[in-house]
Amino acid sequence: MAGKRRGRGSRVQQQQAPQAQRRGTRRLALREPAAFAKSTGCDLETPHEKLTIAQARRGTPAHRPVRVYADGIFDLFHSGHARALMQAKNVFPNVHLIVGVCSDELTHKYKGYTVMTEDERYEALRHCRYVDEVVRDAPWTLCTEFLQKHKIDFVAHDDIPYTSAGSEDVYKHIKEAGMFVATERTEGISTSDLITRIVRNYDIYVRRNLQRGYTAQELNVGFINEKKYRLQEKVDKMKETVHTLEERSKHFVYRVEEKSQDLIHKWEEKSREFIGNFLELFGPDGAWHAIQERSGRVLQALSPYSSPRGSPSSSPTRRRSVSPDSSPASASASASPSLSPPSSPSSPRKVRTGRGRSSLKDASTYSKHVQ
């Protein structure tokens, strides 16, 4: 039992050792750029046996990774390039990815001028996380000697036939040899698309670089075009300023409208409240009418009382009974109130009793004085 346990433990350790070695290699690859391939080729100490696709898919030992080769120009290195290399790196469980980069001379001869130099393109590939090794001045067409020199097991590229250098497909013999593994292209991005975008918007990028401090001579721009581009830049700035002012003015007008509407609503509410309070105070049933009535009653209660014409004191019977010995003249004088002399300051005043009538004593005194 102990021997079996040791045997199982040793097998587990053997399985874990390649994984640890791979993790260490990946950490090293992430900390440092990929190495350049030697001009003499690959000098592996272990024998390099040819692998089939089925064997490579099942997995290989850590000391025997599957050597996959991918070549290209990689001008203006973009996400489409990186995605193709990612697929090549993960096409098998254990892959050592070798990337071949063609020189400027071959590229200018067979495809056209590049934006980046060959050294810039080499460095761009070295700093891609999926790349383990970079081959400088890679051949345009792969030959058997090159494959054997770098001990390449498989070649990765997209499956579309690549017509170049008088050949309908430069990878045709690789496919026939069973050494080809296909990757997928990334639609919507390519070096040609990026260059087309720059050419289509040439004026914009020239103005951009002039604004950033590049001279017209560095941009290969004539004197007249330079002045035109600088004038266009000023016009665009003026348009942008006007647009900004328009947006701010629209926002200001909108705020003023909102505030004016709020003020109108508040004024209407206050006016309704004022009218309601006014009607409540001065209306026919309002508080002011009630106050007037009460004040009138108070004034009537406080002012001197004047006997009405139909009161008992002014009746003929009352006048006759005041003085039985009075003469006809005095009777006529007392009968006609218009012939009576005005009351002097010393004349007796009527005193209101609790019932609101004048005293009979004051009336008899007044009659005697007149006689």
QUILIN-V629299 format. One record per helix or strand. SS is the DSSP state (H for helix, E for strand). FROM is the first residue (numbers start at 1). TO is the last residue. If there is no record, write none. Layout:
# QUILIN-V629299
<<SS:FROM:TO> <SS:FROM:TO>>
This chain:
# QUILIN-V629299
<<H:2:31> <E:35:36> <H:53:58> <E:66:72> <H:79:89> <E:95:101> <H:104:110> <H:118:126> <E:133:136> <H:144:149> <E:154:158> <E:164:164> <E:167:167> <H:172:176> <E:180:183> <H:191:200> <H:202:211> <H:223:282> <H:287:302> <H:312:314> <H:316:320> <H:328:335> <H:337:339> <H:360:370>>
